Amino acid sequence: MPIFLQNIIDNLVNSFNVTFIVDNRYLSFIEGLGNTLLITFFATMIGIFIGMLVAVSKIYTLQTGKIKILNKFTSLYLTVIRGTPVLVQLLIMYFIIFGSIKNPLPAAIITFGLNSGAYVSEIVRAGIMSIDKGQAEAGRSLGLSQGTTMRYIVMPQAIKNILPALGNEFIVLLKETSVAGAYLSIVDITKAGTMVQSRTYEAFFPLITVALIYLVLVLGISKLLKMLEMRFAKSDRR
């Protein structure tokens, strides 16, 4: 084997060893992955709940002219959230609203959940508005209430239409959580990579590992969404 090739292999082996094996540094990546998934999962749940609530309330107000105060509140919420950077929202949540709490995880989860909810609400609202009005009228003619019609007739069809857009929003949310470790005392997957890099002065394996983990997570979400789309498509053909 040529000397230069042997040197490259030796350097890679040494870099891998100091990145993952020495001082059990692989545990940092495991901890970071766990925190990233934790933040993403609960923020997604919050975002879906808020997004659905805001979208339905705005459409209800538009169709009936009622609860105008709630509509103004949701409009203010959308304006503030979409008009300010998520990083600024995160810092405000942690240093001001949650200033007395030592654990930064709740601040991160709530911030990303509120941020995601604003965008999910517009996606859901667009999906509901895309359903023909005759669907809702048919439900009402059968004696169903407006809420029951929305729940069992309109919403299932809207979800099928907005599933790709929702999936894209959740992928964006997953990648947005990478800013949490940079500004809060949270060891997410990105923070774990930079921590190992700063201790070992090795950049290749820590950063490539972080990139690969995000790539695998995104591919996993994309695969799951494709499976859901195929399942909905099969149900439509029955």
C-alpha positions as CSV (number, residue, x, y, z in Angstrom):
1,M,0.0,0.0,0.0
2,P,1.4,3.5,-0.9
3,I,2.6,5.5,2.1
4,F,0.3,8.4,1.4
5,L,-2.8,6.1,1.3
6,Q,-1.7,4.5,4.5
7,N,-1.3,7.9,6.2
8,I,-4.8,8.9,5.1
9,I,-6.3,5.7,6.5
10,D,-4.3,6.1,9.8
11,N,-5.6,9.7,10.1
12,L,-9.2,8.6,9.5
13,V,-8.9,5.8,12.1
14,N,-7.4,8.1,14.6
15,S,-10.0,10.8,14.0
16,F,-12.8,8.3,14.3
17,N,-11.3,7.0,17.6
18,V,-11.0,10.4,19.2
19,T,-14.4,11.5,18.0
20,F,-16.5,8.5,19.2
21,I,-14.4,6.1,21.4
22,V,-12.2,8.3,23.6
23,D,-14.1,9.3,26.8
24,N,-17.2,7.7,25.3
25,R,-17.9,10.7,23.2
26,Y,-20.5,8.8,21.2
27,L,-22.8,9.3,24.2
28,S,-22.9,13.0,23.4
29,F,-24.4,12.3,20.0
30,I,-26.9,9.9,21.5
31,E,-27.9,12.5,24.1
32,G,-28.1,15.2,21.4
33,L,-30.3,13.0,19.2
34,G,-32.6,12.3,22.1
35,N,-33.1,16.0,22.9
36,T,-33.6,16.9,19.2
37,L,-36.3,14.2,18.8
38,L,-37.9,15.3,22.1
39,I,-38.1,18.9,21.1
40,T,-39.3,18.1,17.6
41,F,-42.0,15.7,18.7
42,F,-43.6,17.8,21.4
43,A,-43.2,21.0,19.3
44,T,-45.0,19.2,16.4
45,M,-47.8,18.2,18.7
46,I,-48.2,21.8,19.9
47,G,-48.0,23.2,16.4
48,I,-50.7,20.8,15.1
49,F,-53.0,21.6,18.0
50,I,-52.5,25.4,17.7
51,G,-52.6,25.3,13.9
52,M,-55.9,23.4,13.8
53,L,-57.5,25.6,16.4
54,V,-56.4,28.9,14.7
55,A,-57.4,27.7,11.3
56,V,-60.9,26.5,12.3
57,S,-61.5,29.6,14.4
58,K,-60.7,32.0,11.6
59,I,-62.8,30.1,9.1
60,Y,-65.7,29.9,11.6
61,T,-65.5,33.7,12.1
62,L,-65.3,34.2,8.3
63,Q,-68.4,32.1,7.7
64,T,-70.6,33.2,10.6
65,G,-69.2,36.6,11.7
66,K,-69.0,35.4,15.3
67,I,-66.2,35.4,17.8
68,K,-64.5,38.4,16.2
69,I,-62.4,39.1,19.3
70,L,-60.8,35.6,19.0
71,N,-60.2,36.3,15.3
72,K,-58.4,39.5,16.2
73,F,-56.3,37.6,18.7
74,T,-55.3,34.9,16.3
75,S,-54.5,37.5,13.6
76,L,-52.2,39.2,16.1
77,Y,-50.6,35.9,17.0
78,L,-49.9,35.1,13.3
79,T,-48.5,38.6,12.7
80,V,-46.1,38.5,15.6
81,I,-44.9,34.9,15.0
82,R,-44.4,35.2,11.3
83,G,-43.0,38.7,11.5
84,T,-40.2,37.9,13.9
85,P,-37.2,35.4,13.7
86,V,-37.6,32.1,15.5
87,L,-34.2,32.7,17.2
88,V,-35.5,36.0,18.7
89,Q,-38.6,34.2,19.9
90,L,-36.5,31.5,21.5
91,L,-34.3,34.0,23.4
92,I,-37.4,35.9,24.6
93,M,-39.0,32.7,25.8
94,Y,-36.0,31.5,27.6
95,F,-34.5,34.7,29.1
96,I,-37.7,36.6,29.8
97,I,-40.8,34.4,30.0
98,F,-39.0,31.3,31.4
99,G,-36.2,33.3,33.1
100,S,-36.6,31.7,36.5
101,I,-36.6,28.1,35.1
102,K,-33.3,26.4,34.9
103,N,-34.3,23.7,32.4
104,P,-34.3,25.2,28.8
105,L,-36.2,22.3,27.2
106,P,-39.7,23.6,28.0
107,A,-38.8,27.0,26.5
108,A,-37.5,25.4,23.4
109,I,-40.5,23.1,23.0
110,I,-43.0,25.9,23.5
111,T,-41.2,28.3,21.2
112,F,-40.9,26.0,18.3
113,G,-44.5,24.8,18.9
114,L,-45.8,28.3,18.8
115,N,-43.7,29.1,15.7
116,S,-44.8,26.0,13.9
117,G,-48.5,26.5,14.8
118,A,-48.6,29.8,12.9
119,Y,-47.5,28.2,9.7
120,V,-49.6,25.1,10.2
121,S,-52.7,27.2,10.7
122,E,-52.3,28.8,7.3
123,I,-51.6,25.4,5.7
124,V,-54.7,23.9,7.3
125,R,-56.8,27.0,6.5
126,A,-55.8,26.7,2.8
127,G,-56.7,23.0,2.9
128,I,-60.1,23.6,4.4
129,M,-60.9,26.4,1.9
130,S,-59.9,24.1,-1.0
131,I,-62.8,21.8,-0.2
132,D,-66.0,22.5,-2.2
133,K,-68.6,24.3,-0.2
134,G,-71.1,21.7,-1.4
135,Q,-69.5,19.2,0.9
136,A,-70.3,21.2,4.0
137,E,-73.8,22.1,2.7
138,A,-74.5,18.4,2.1
139,G,-73.5,17.6,5.7
140,R,-75.7,20.3,7.1
141,S,-78.6,19.1,4.9
142,L,-78.3,15.7,6.6
143,G,-78.8,17.4,10.0
144,L,-75.2,17.5,11.1
145,S,-74.0,20.4,13.1
146,Q,-71.3,22.7,11.7
147,G,-68.7,21.3,14.1
148,T,-69.6,17.7,13.2
149,T,-69.6,18.5,9.5
150,M,-66.1,20.1,9.8
151,R,-64.8,17.1,11.8
152,Y,-66.1,14.2,9.8
153,I,-66.5,15.6,6.3
154,V,-64.4,18.6,5.6
155,M,-61.3,18.0,7.7
156,P,-60.5,14.5,6.5
157,Q,-60.5,15.7,2.9
158,A,-58.5,18.8,3.8
159,I,-55.8,16.7,5.6
160,K,-55.3,14.6,2.5
161,N,-54.8,17.8,0.4
162,I,-52.3,19.4,2.8
163,L,-50.3,16.4,3.9
164,P,-47.3,17.2,1.6
165,A,-47.2,20.8,2.9
166,L,-47.5,19.7,6.5
167,G,-44.7,17.2,6.0
168,N,-42.5,19.9,4.7
169,E,-43.3,22.1,7.7
170,F,-42.3,19.3,10.1
171,I,-39.1,18.8,8.2
172,V,-38.3,22.5,8.5
173,L,-39.2,22.4,12.2
174,L,-36.7,19.5,12.7
175,K,-33.9,21.4,11.2
176,E,-34.8,24.7,12.9
177,T,-34.3,23.1,16.3
178,S,-30.6,23.1,15.6
179,V,-30.4,26.7,16.8
180,A,-31.5,25.8,20.3
181,G,-28.1,24.3,21.2
182,A,-26.2,27.3,19.9
183,Y,-28.0,29.8,22.2
184,L,-29.4,27.7,25.1
185,S,-27.8,25.2,27.4
186,I,-29.3,22.3,25.4
187,V,-27.2,19.5,24.0
188,D,-29.1,18.8,20.8
189,I,-27.4,16.9,17.9
190,T,-25.8,20.0,16.4
191,K,-24.5,21.1,19.8
192,A,-23.1,17.6,20.4
193,G,-21.2,17.8,17.2
194,T,-19.6,21.2,17.9
195,M,-18.8,20.1,21.5
196,V,-16.9,17.1,20.3
197,Q,-15.2,19.2,17.6
198,S,-14.0,21.8,20.1
199,R,-12.6,19.1,22.4
200,T,-10.8,17.0,19.7
201,Y,-10.0,19.7,17.1
202,E,-11.4,17.2,14.6
203,A,-14.1,18.6,12.3
204,F,-14.6,15.8,9.8
205,F,-16.4,13.0,11.7
206,P,-18.3,15.3,14.2
207,L,-19.9,17.5,11.5
208,I,-20.4,14.7,9.0
209,T,-22.1,12.6,11.7
210,V,-24.5,15.5,12.5
211,A,-25.3,16.0,8.8
212,L,-25.9,12.3,8.3
213,I,-28.2,12.1,11.3
214,Y,-30.3,15.0,10.1
215,L,-30.4,13.4,6.6
216,V,-31.6,10.1,8.0
217,L,-34.3,11.7,10.1
218,V,-35.5,13.8,7.1
219,L,-35.5,10.7,4.8
220,G,-37.4,8.8,7.5
221,I,-40.1,11.5,7.8
222,S,-40.3,11.7,4.0
223,K,-40.8,7.9,3.8
224,L,-43.5,8.0,6.4
225,L,-45.3,10.8,4.6
226,K,-45.2,8.9,1.3
227,M,-46.7,5.8,3.0
228,L,-49.5,8.0,4.4
229,E,-50.2,9.5,1.0
230,M,-50.3,6.0,-0.6
231,R,-52.7,4.8,2.1
232,F,-55.0,7.8,1.5
233,A,-54.8,7.2,-2.2
234,K,-55.8,3.6,-1.8
235,S,-58.7,4.6,0.4
236,D,-59.9,7.0,-2.3
237,R,-60.0,4.3,-4.9
238,R,-62.1,2.0,-2.8
